[in-house]
Amino acid sequence: MVIGGYKFVRIAAEGSSAYGLTASGDCYAWGNNNLGQLGDGTTVNKSSPVAVIGGYKFVQIARTSGSAYGLTASGDCYAWGNNNYGQLGDGTTVLKSSPVAVIGGYKFKIG
């Protein structure tokens, strides 16, 4: 059981970080945070869930090595964490410890 009594409807985990998505769309993360991949505005590791900041409501989350992505019901994608190759899609190669919008006006959908 994850500390905090959260009820997750989706989870994503890879390596040493994990993410849980609640039915209301809130995203929580825990584990390694050396690249800001927990999205809480820090680069401090967390041994219990912390909220991904920004107040975004996600319907899906995904994770790669050092980066994470959240998709809203309207099709907007947000990304945070490692960005050394521009994988966050924000037009930079600077790591982000809180969600940033994927630029370009694209709308994504599940399925």
DRENTORKOL-3810 file (N, C-alpha, C; in nm, 4 decimals):
REM DRENTORKOL-3810
@n.u->0.0836; n.v->-0.1170; n.w->0.0000; ca.u->0.0000; ca.v->0.0000; ca.w->0.0000; c.u->0.0890; c.v->0.1246; c.w->0.0000
@n.u->0.0551; n.v->0.2200; n.w->-0.0813; ca.u->0.1271; ca.v->0.3466; ca.w->-0.0880; c.u->0.0785; c.v->0.4360; c.w->0.0254
@n.u->0.1703; n.v->0.4997; n.w->0.0947; ca.u->0.1372; ca.v->0.5917; ca.w->0.2052; c.u->0.0471; c.v->0.7036; c.w->0.1562
@n.u->-0.0475; n.v->0.7449; n.w->0.2366; ca.u->-0.1326; ca.v->0.8586; ca.w->0.2042; c.u->-0.2763; c.v->0.8224; c.w->0.1758
@n.u->-0.3066; n.v->0.6936; n.w->0.1609; ca.u->-0.4439; ca.v->0.6519; ca.w->0.1380; c.u->-0.4993; c.v->0.6885; c.w->0.0013
@n.u->-0.4125; n.v->0.7188; n.w->-0.0933; ca.u->-0.4585; ca.v->0.7553; ca.w->-0.2279; c.u->-0.5188; c.v->0.6341; c.w->-0.2979
@n.u->-0.6181; n.v->0.6593; n.w->-0.3815; ca.u->-0.6794; ca.v->0.5560; ca.w->-0.4648; c.u->-0.6436; c.v->0.5890; c.w->-0.6095
@n.u->-0.5558; n.v->0.5095; n.w->-0.6671; ca.u->-0.5099; ca.v->0.5345; ca.w->-0.8029; c.u->-0.5859; c.v->0.4487; c.w->-0.9030
@n.u->-0.6213; n.v->0.5090; n.w->-1.0164; ca.u->-0.6877; ca.v->0.4357; ca.w->-1.1237; c.u->-0.5895; c.v->0.3988; c.w->-1.2342
@n.u->-0.4766; n.v->0.4672; n.w->-1.2372; ca.u->-0.3690; ca.v->0.4369; ca.w->-1.3318; c.u->-0.2360; c.v->0.4578; c.w->-1.2609
@n.u->-0.1383; n.v->0.3770; n.w->-1.2986; ca.u->-0.0043; ca.v->0.3964; ca.w->-1.2482; c.u->0.0940; c.v->0.3832; c.w->-1.3634
@n.u->0.2083; n.v->0.4463; n.w->-1.3468; ca.u->0.3172; ca.v->0.4349; ca.w->-1.4432; c.u->0.4456; c.v->0.4284; c.w->-1.3633
@n.u->0.5309; n.v->0.3346; n.w->-1.3961; ca.u->0.6567; ca.v->0.3208; ca.w->-1.3239; c.u->0.7627; c.v->0.2660; c.w->-1.4178
@n.u->0.8823; n.v->0.3157; n.w->-1.3997; ca.u->0.9970; ca.v->0.2659; ca.w->-1.4742; c.u->1.1198; c.v->0.3090; c.w->-1.3977
@n.u->1.2154; n.v->0.2208; n.w->-1.3853; ca.u->1.3350; ca.v->0.2575; ca.w->-1.3115; c.u->1.3025; c.v->0.2819; c.w->-1.1654
@n.u->1.3378; n.v->0.3988; n.w->-1.1157; ca.u->1.3248; ca.v->0.4248; ca.w->-0.9726; c.u->1.2251; c.v->0.5351; c.w->-0.9385
@n.u->1.1326; n.v->0.5663; n.w->-1.0277; ca.u->1.0259; ca.v->0.6635; ca.w->-1.0008; c.u->0.8924; c.v->0.6011; c.w->-1.0384
@n.u->0.7870; n.v->0.6451; n.w->-0.9675; ca.u->0.6530; ca.v->0.5929; ca.w->-0.9951; c.u->0.5516; c.v->0.7062; c.w->-0.9893
@n.u->0.4392; n.v->0.6847; n.w->-1.0582; ca.u->0.3347; ca.v->0.7863; ca.w->-1.0696; c.u->0.1998; c.v->0.7192; c.w->-1.0513
@n.u->0.1097; n.v->0.7882; n.w->-0.9816; ca.u->-0.0262; ca.v->0.7409; ca.w->-0.9647; c.u->-0.1235; c.v->0.8494; c.w->-1.0048
@n.u->-0.2266; n.v->0.8106; n.w->-1.0744; ca.u->-0.3297; ca.v->0.9028; ca.w->-1.1218; c.u->-0.4612; c.v->0.8676; c.w->-1.0534
@n.u->-0.5245; n.v->0.9664; n.w->-0.9897; ca.u->-0.6515; ca.v->0.9428; ca.w->-0.9220; c.u->-0.7669; c.v->0.9553; c.w->-1.0208
@n.u->-0.8842; n.v->0.9119; n.w->-0.9799; ca.u->-1.0033; ca.v->0.9206; ca.w->-1.0651; c.u->-1.0366; c.v->1.0649; c.w->-1.0990
@n.u->-1.0003; n.v->1.1586; n.w->-1.0137; ca.u->-1.0280; ca.v->1.3008; ca.w->-1.0410; c.u->-0.9210; c.v->1.3660; c.w->-1.1271
@n.u->-0.8163; n.v->1.2894; n.w->-1.1653; ca.u->-0.7139; ca.v->1.3409; ca.w->-1.2556; c.u->-0.5917; c.v->1.3992; c.w->-1.1886
@n.u->-0.5848; n.v->1.3903; n.w->-1.0554; ca.u->-0.4663; ca.v->1.4392; ca.w->-0.9851; c.u->-0.3536; c.v->1.3380; c.w->-0.9997
@n.u->-0.2324; n.v->1.3881; n.w->-1.0206; ca.u->-0.1164; ca.v->1.3015; ca.w->-1.0387; c.u->-0.0220; c.v->1.3161; c.w->-0.9202
@n.u->0.0228; n.v->1.2026; n.w->-0.8678; ca.u->0.1181; ca.v->1.1981; ca.w->-0.7578; c.u->0.2384; c.v->1.1165; c.w->-0.8025
@n.u->0.3553; n.v->1.1506; n.w->-0.7473; ca.u->0.4777; ca.v->1.0828; ca.w->-0.7879; c.u->0.5663; c.v->1.0593; c.w->-0.6657
@n.u->0.6538; n.v->0.9579; n.w->-0.6757; ca.u->0.7468; ca.v->0.9290; ca.w->-0.5674; c.u->0.8661; c.v->0.8540; c.w->-0.6235
@n.u->0.9773; n.v->0.8600; n.w->-0.5482; ca.u->1.0991; ca.v->0.7910; ca.w->-0.5884; c.u->1.2101; c.v->0.8867; c.w->-0.6260
@n.u->1.2931; n.v->0.8434; n.w->-0.7188; ca.u->1.4074; ca.v->0.9225; ca.w->-0.7642; c.u->1.3591; c.v->1.0508; c.w->-0.8313
@n.u->1.4267; n.v->1.1599; n.w->-0.8016; ca.u->1.3864; ca.v->1.2904; ca.w->-0.8556; c.u->1.5083; c.v->1.3734; c.w->-0.8953
@n.u->1.6184; n.v->1.3078; n.w->-0.9298; ca.u->1.7410; ca.v->1.3810; ca.w->-0.9596; c.u->1.7290; c.v->1.4712; c.w->-1.0815
@n.u->1.6326; n.v->1.4466; n.w->-1.1688; ca.u->1.6139; ca.v->1.5285; ca.w->-1.2893; c.u->1.4813; c.v->1.6049; c.w->-1.2866
@n.u->1.4194; n.v->1.6124; n.w->-1.1699; ca.u->1.2909; ca.v->1.6807; ca.w->-1.1597; c.u->1.1748; c.v->1.5992; c.w->-1.2112
@n.u->1.1943; n.v->1.4686; n.w->-1.2289; ca.u->1.0929; ca.v->1.3841; ca.w->-1.2921; c.u->0.9687; c.v->1.3610; c.w->-1.2076
@n.u->0.9691; n.v->1.4024; n.w->-1.0811; ca.u->0.8472; ca.v->1.3890; ca.w->-1.0012; c.u->0.7518; c.v->1.5050; c.w->-1.0230
@n.u->0.7992; n.v->1.6140; n.w->-1.0822; ca.u->0.7108; ca.v->1.7245; ca.w->-1.1177; c.u->0.6625; c.v->1.8076; c.w->-1.0010
@n.u->0.7334; n.v->1.8014; n.w->-0.8889; ca.u->0.6912; ca.v->1.8775; ca.w->-0.7704; c.u->0.7687; c.v->2.0081; c.w->-0.7529
@n.u->0.8443; n.v->2.0479; n.w->-0.8546; ca.u->0.9198; ca.v->2.1721; ca.w->-0.8494; c.u->1.0550; c.v->2.1606; c.w->-0.7824
@n.u->1.0956; n.v->2.0364; n.w->-0.7478; ca.u->1.2251; ca.v->2.0162; ca.w->-0.6828; c.u->1.3035; c.v->1.9079; c.w->-0.7570
@n.u->1.4236; n.v->1.8831; n.w->-0.7083; ca.u->1.5029; ca.v->1.7687; ca.w->-0.7547; c.u->1.5424; c.v->1.6831; c.w->-0.6349
@n.u->1.4565; n.v->1.6802; n.w->-0.5341; ca.u->1.4791; ca.v->1.6033; ca.w->-0.4113; c.u->1.3997; c.v->1.4726; c.w->-0.4191
@n.u->1.4655; n.v->1.3599; n.w->-0.3928; ca.u->1.3985; ca.v->1.2305; ca.w->-0.3924; c.u->1.2873; c.v->1.2297; c.w->-0.2877
@n.u->1.1788; n.v->1.1560; n.w->-0.3148; ca.u->1.0652; ca.v->1.1481; ca.w->-0.2228; c.u->1.0305; c.v->1.0017; c.w->-0.1984
@n.u->1.0151; n.v->0.9652; n.w->-0.0706; ca.u->0.9830; ca.v->0.8262; ca.w->-0.0367; c.u->0.8332; c.v->0.8051; c.w->-0.0171
@n.u->0.7537; n.v->0.9101; n.w->-0.0348; ca.u->0.6083; ca.v->0.8986; ca.w->-0.0321; c.u->0.5521; c.v->0.9923; c.w->-0.1390
@n.u->0.4285; n.v->0.9704; n.w->-0.1817; ca.u->0.3734; ca.v->1.0483; ca.w->-0.2935; c.u->0.3676; c.v->1.1986; c.w->-0.2665
@n.u->0.4032; n.v->1.2747; n.w->-0.3704; ca.u->0.3893; ca.v->1.4198; ca.w->-0.3705; c.u->0.3087; c.v->1.4575; c.w->-0.4942
@n.u->0.2330; n.v->1.5648; n.w->-0.4843; ca.u->0.1511; ca.v->1.6086; ca.w->-0.5972; c.u->0.2381; c.v->1.6683; c.w->-0.7070
@n.u->0.2066; n.v->1.6343; n.w->-0.8308; ca.u->0.2659; ca.v->1.7028; ca.w->-0.9454; c.u->0.2012; c.v->1.8412; c.w->-0.9472
@n.u->0.2836; n.v->1.9465; n.w->-0.9458; ca.u->0.2298; ca.v->2.0814; ca.w->-0.9295; c.u->0.1686; c.v->2.1351; c.w->-1.0590
@n.u->0.0837; n.v->2.2332; n.w->-1.0435; ca.u->0.0231; ca.v->2.2985; ca.w->-1.1579; c.u->-0.1278; c.v->2.2875; c.w->-1.1619
@n.u->-0.1838; n.v->2.1979; n.w->-1.0824; ca.u->-0.3284; ca.v->2.1828; ca.w->-1.0792; c.u->-0.3881; c.v->2.1176; c.w->-1.2028
@n.u->-0.3065; n.v->2.0528; n.w->-1.2840; ca.u->-0.3557; ca.v->1.9875; ca.w->-1.4052; c.u->-0.4350; c.v->1.8629; c.w->-1.3713
@n.u->-0.5358; n.v->1.8347; n.w->-1.4514; ca.u->-0.6155; ca.v->1.7134; ca.w->-1.4389; c.u->-0.5823; c.v->1.6255; c.w->-1.5588
@n.u->-0.5184; n.v->1.5136; n.w->-1.5332; ca.u->-0.4746; ca.v->1.4241; ca.w->-1.6396; c.u->-0.5670; c.v->1.3039; c.w->-1.6517
@n.u->-0.5798; n.v->1.2538; n.w->-1.7733; ca.u->-0.6546; ca.v->1.1306; ca.w->-1.7968; c.u->-0.5599; c.v->1.0145; c.w->-1.8233
@n.u->-0.4347; n.v->1.0487; n.w->-1.8532; ca.u->-0.3343; ca.v->0.9456; ca.w->-1.8771; c.u->-0.1982; c.v->1.0010; c.w->-1.8412
@n.u->-0.1119; n.v->0.9123; n.w->-1.7920; ca.u->0.0255; ca.v->0.9493; ca.w->-1.7625; c.u->0.1176; c.v->0.8475; c.w->-1.8278
@n.u->0.2368; n.v->0.8933; n.w->-1.8602; ca.u->0.3374; ca.v->0.8047; ca.w->-1.9185; c.u->0.4726; c.v->0.8464; c.w->-1.8632
@n.u->0.5659; n.v->0.7545; n.w->-1.8659; ca.u->0.6963; ca.v->0.7814; ca.w->-1.8092; c.u->0.8047; c.v->0.7159; c.w->-1.8927
@n.u->0.9153; n.v->0.7860; n.w->-1.9039; ca.u->1.0345; ca.v->0.7300; ca.w->-1.9651; c.u->1.1483; c.v->0.7497; c.w->-1.8670
@n.u->1.2660; n.v->0.7120; n.w->-1.9022; ca.u->1.3805; ca.v->0.7272; ca.w->-1.8135; c.u->1.4085; c.v->0.8750; c.w->-1.7872
@n.u->1.3663; n.v->0.9237; n.w->-1.6712; ca.u->1.3947; ca.v->1.0607; ca.w->-1.6314; c.u->1.2942; c.v->1.1656; c.w->-1.6737
@n.u->1.1893; n.v->1.1294; n.w->-1.7469; ca.u->1.0874; ca.v->1.2252; ca.w->-1.7910; c.u->0.9490; c.v->1.1656; c.w->-1.7689
@n.u->0.8490; n.v->1.2531; n.w->-1.7576; ca.u->0.7113; ca.v->1.2078; ca.w->-1.7420; c.u->0.6202; c.v->1.2971; c.w->-1.8247
@n.u->0.5016; n.v->1.2432; n.w->-1.8582; ca.u->0.4082; ca.v->1.3122; ca.w->-1.9462; c.u->0.2662; c.v->1.2922; c.w->-1.8949
@n.u->0.1868; n.v->1.3971; n.w->-1.9021; ca.u->0.0476; ca.v->1.3897; ca.w->-1.8635; c.u->-0.0404; c.v->1.4416; c.w->-1.9757
@n.u->-0.1489; n.v->1.3711; n.w->-2.0022; ca.u->-0.2439; ca.v->1.4074; ca.w->-2.1072; c.u->-0.3754; c.v->1.4488; c.w->-2.0436
@n.u->-0.4267; n.v->1.5667; n.w->-2.0815; ca.u->-0.5549; ca.v->1.6131; ca.w->-2.0280; c.u->-0.6688; c.v->1.5636; c.w->-2.1166
@n.u->-0.7903; n.v->1.5735; n.w->-2.0657; ca.u->-0.9076; ca.v->1.5303; ca.w->-2.1414; c.u->-0.9249; c.v->1.6103; c.w->-2.2694
@n.u->-0.8772; n.v->1.7342; n.w->-2.2718; ca.u->-0.8896; ca.v->1.8176; ca.w->-2.3922; c.u->-0.7786; c.v->1.7909; c.w->-2.4934
@n.u->-0.6857; n.v->1.6982; n.w->-2.4603; ca.u->-0.5807; ca.v->1.6600; ca.w->-2.5544; c.u->-0.4513; c.v->1.7371; c.w->-2.5400
@n.u->-0.4408; n.v->1.8200; n.w->-2.4373; ca.u->-0.3160; ca.v->1.8923; ca.w->-2.4134; c.u->-0.2177; c.v->1.8005; c.w->-2.3428
@n.u->-0.0914; n.v->1.8081; n.w->-2.3822; ca.u->0.0123; ca.v->1.7256; ca.w->-2.3230; c.u->0.1093; c.v->1.8142; c.w->-2.2460
@n.u->0.1431; n.v->1.7715; n.w->-2.1263; ca.u->0.2407; ca.v->1.8390; ca.w->-2.0413; c.u->0.3527; c.v->1.7416; c.w->-2.0108
@n.u->0.4738; n.v->1.7946; n.w->-1.9959; ca.u->0.5895; ca.v->1.7097; ca.w->-1.9731; c.u->0.6797; c.v->1.7725; c.w->-1.8682
@n.u->0.7586; n.v->1.6890; n.w->-1.7992; ca.u->0.8520; ca.v->1.7395; ca.w->-1.7002; c.u->0.9639; c.v->1.6383; c.w->-1.6807
@n.u->1.0761; n.v->1.6869; n.w->-1.6282; ca.u->1.1905; ca.v->1.6012; ca.w->-1.6012; c.u->1.3057; c.v->1.6270; c.w->-1.6959
@n.u->1.3788; n.v->1.5197; n.w->-1.7264; ca.u->1.4968; ca.v->1.5287; ca.w->-1.8121; c.u->1.4591; c.v->1.5805; c.w->-1.9508
@n.u->1.5430; n.v->1.6667; n.w->-2.0038; ca.u->1.5132; ca.v->1.7275; ca.w->-2.1340; c.u->1.6401; c.v->1.7488; c.w->-2.2150
@n.u->1.7423; n.v->1.6676; n.w->-2.1893; ca.u->1.8705; ca.v->1.6903; ca.w->-2.2553; c.u->1.8649; c.v->1.6737; c.w->-2.4067
@n.u->1.7663; n.v->1.6038; n.w->-2.4592; ca.u->1.7511; ca.v->1.5890; ca.w->-2.6036; c.u->1.6275; c.v->1.6601; c.w->-2.6574
@n.u->1.5642; n.v->1.7431; n.w->-2.5743; ca.u->1.4422; ca.v->1.8115; ca.w->-2.6157; c.u->1.3183; c.v->1.7258; c.w->-2.6056
@n.u->1.3244; n.v->1.6166; n.w->-2.5286; ca.u->1.2130; ca.v->1.5214; ca.w->-2.5225; c.u->1.0875; c.v->1.5754; c.w->-2.4539
@n.u->1.0962; n.v->1.6912; n.w->-2.3893; ca.u->0.9761; ca.v->1.7492; ca.w->-2.3288; c.u->0.8924; c.v->1.8263; c.w->-2.4301
@n.u->0.9486; n.v->1.8564; n.w->-2.5443; ca.u->0.8721; ca.v->1.9212; ca.w->-2.6499; c.u->0.8388; c.v->2.0668; c.w->-2.6240
@n.u->0.9169; n.v->2.1315; n.w->-2.5387; ca.u->0.8900; ca.v->2.2723; ca.w->-2.5073; c.u->0.9837; c.v->2.3676; c.w->-2.5802
@n.u->1.0612; n.v->2.3166; n.w->-2.6739; ca.u->1.1511; ca.v->2.4006; ca.w->-2.7525; c.u->1.2849; c.v->2.4280; c.w->-2.6857
@n.u->1.3119; n.v->2.3620; n.w->-2.5713; ca.u->1.4399; ca.v->2.3805; ca.w->-2.5021; c.u->1.5055; c.v->2.2455; c.w->-2.4785
@n.u->1.6243; n.v->2.2502; n.w->-2.4205; ca.u->1.6918; ca.v->2.1288; ca.w->-2.3757; c.u->1.7310; c.v->2.1429; c.w->-2.2287
@n.u->1.6501; n.v->2.2153; n.w->-2.1532; ca.u->1.6726; ca.v->2.2395; ca.w->-2.0110; c.u->1.5743; c.v->2.1543; c.w->-1.9308
@n.u->1.6228; n.v->2.0850; n.w->-1.8269; ca.u->1.5315; ca.v->2.0032; ca.w->-1.7465; c.u->1.4280; c.v->2.0915; c.w->-1.6789
@n.u->1.3106; n.v->2.0357; n.w->-1.6580; ca.u->1.1992; ca.v->2.1068; ca.w->-1.5951; c.u->1.1492; c.v->2.0221; c.w->-1.4781
@n.u->1.1448; n.v->2.0818; n.w->-1.3594; ca.u->1.1001; ca.v->2.0083; ca.w->-1.2412; c.u->0.9511; c.v->2.0275; c.w->-1.2138
@n.u->0.8820; n.v->2.0939; n.w->-1.3061; ca.u->0.7362; ca.v->2.1064; ca.w->-1.3006; c.u->0.6837; c.v->2.0995; c.w->-1.4435
@n.u->0.5571; n.v->2.0641; n.w->-1.4625; ca.u->0.5034; ca.v->2.0438; ca.w->-1.5974; c.u->0.5108; c.v->2.1684; c.w->-1.6858
@n.u->0.5464; n.v->2.1445; n.w->-1.8120; ca.u->0.5437; ca.v->2.2477; ca.w->-1.9160; c.u->0.4622; c.v->2.1932; c.w->-2.0328
@n.u->0.3968; n.v->2.2814; n.w->-2.1036; ca.u->0.3155; ca.v->2.2396; ca.w->-2.2182; c.u->0.4038; c.v->2.1985; c.w->-2.3347
@n.u->0.3652; n.v->2.0915; n.w->-2.4017; ca.u->0.4283; ca.v->2.0547; ca.w->-2.5284; c.u->0.3803; c.v->2.1582; c.w->-2.6292
@n.u->0.4746; n.v->2.2256; n.w->-2.6946; ca.u->0.4371; ca.v->2.3363; ca.w->-2.7829; c.u->0.3961; c.v->2.2883; c.w->-2.9213
@n.u->0.3298; n.v->2.3753; n.w->-2.9950; ca.u->0.2931; ca.v->2.3454; ca.w->-3.1317; c.u->0.1437; c.v->2.3419; c.w->-3.1554
@n.u->0.0649; n.v->2.3496; n.w->-3.0490; ca.u->-0.0794; ca.v->2.3492; ca.w->-3.0650; c.u->-0.1384; c.v->2.2137; c.w->-3.0974
@n.u->-0.0605; n.v->2.1075; n.w->-3.0798; ca.u->-0.1099; ca.v->1.9732; ca.w->-3.1090; c.u->-0.2109; c.v->1.9282; c.w->-3.0052
@n.u->-0.3079; n.v->1.8506; n.w->-3.0491; ca.u->-0.4036; ca.v->1.7864; ca.w->-2.9602; c.u->-0.3841; c.v->1.6367; c.w->-2.9745
@n.u->-0.3677; n.v->1.5705; n.w->-2.8627; ca.u->-0.3449; ca.v->1.4282; ca.w->-2.8604; c.u->-0.4709; c.v->1.3574; c.w->-2.8112
@n.u->-0.4856; n.v->1.2329; n.w->-2.8454; ca.u->-0.5999; ca.v->1.1576; ca.w->-2.7941; c.u->-0.5566; c.v->1.0171; c.w->-2.7591
@n.u->-0.6317; n.v->0.9588; n.w->-2.6688; ca.u->-0.6030; ca.v->0.8218; ca.w->-2.6260; c.u->-0.6659; c.v->0.7272; c.w->-2.7274
@n.u->-0.5889; n.v->0.6257; n.w->-2.7608; ca.u->-0.6448; ca.v->0.5239; ca.w->-2.8474; c.u->-0.5990; c.v->0.5293; c.w->-2.9822
END
